[in-house]
């Protein structure tokens, strides 16, 4: 009897950890499919259904979105989760990588986010985090140069489909004013590139963030472009038969 009880408790531990992780996953994304959960934890979709039912019976307000998956009820939040040592170390490494980024807005906002995350760490993890912060060095951008300050703003404009006005200096030092529909962002050679539909050129163009002199919102919105970023980049590859970094940075 004791042996059976001991085995059952041991078998329950991995499931308890998985259920906790599923809650975190649901809080982190707007909608999560059963297939995504199954693949992440290497379990069957049927097991996912059982896990979701167990969470619902435990009082977790999970909403089933017909044909899309599961989401957490709006406004529901559990207390901060505990981080493993490896997860805490990954956060510190990510912070050091971001600190070497050339966009100041990303650095400032990420630093604020990490400060909140660090507040949930155990004392022993905080000590290890402080030590690691002094023992890891990222050699890129040695002068800690900030060349842009628009990355975080642009992320918001992309997700809200908001038209913006920019003053832009091209590679041949020609300044122009553009009304653009921000589409996507990518980084290359330590610089951030904005892909946007330029109303002046009536086509997609790429703008280096460090060449944007001024940026203003118009509070107007545009219809989302049906093309995906992958489709756009593939179109560029076929057109230029090369990496899009140079052609796209012309603006």
Buried (B, 14 or more C-beta within 10 A) or exposed (E): EEEEEEEEEEEEEEBEEBBBBBBEBBBEEEEBBBEBBBEBBEBEEEBBEEBBEEBBEEEBEBBEEEEEBBBBEEEEEEEEEEBEEEEBBEBBBEBBEBBBBBBBBBBEBBEEEBEEBBEBBEEEBBEBBEEBEEEEEEEEBEEEEBBBBBBBBBBEBBEEBBBBBBBBBBEEEEEEEBBBBBBBBBEBEBBBBBBBBBBEEEEBBBBBBBBBEEBEEEEEEBEEBEBEEEEBBEEBEEEEEEEBBEEBBEB
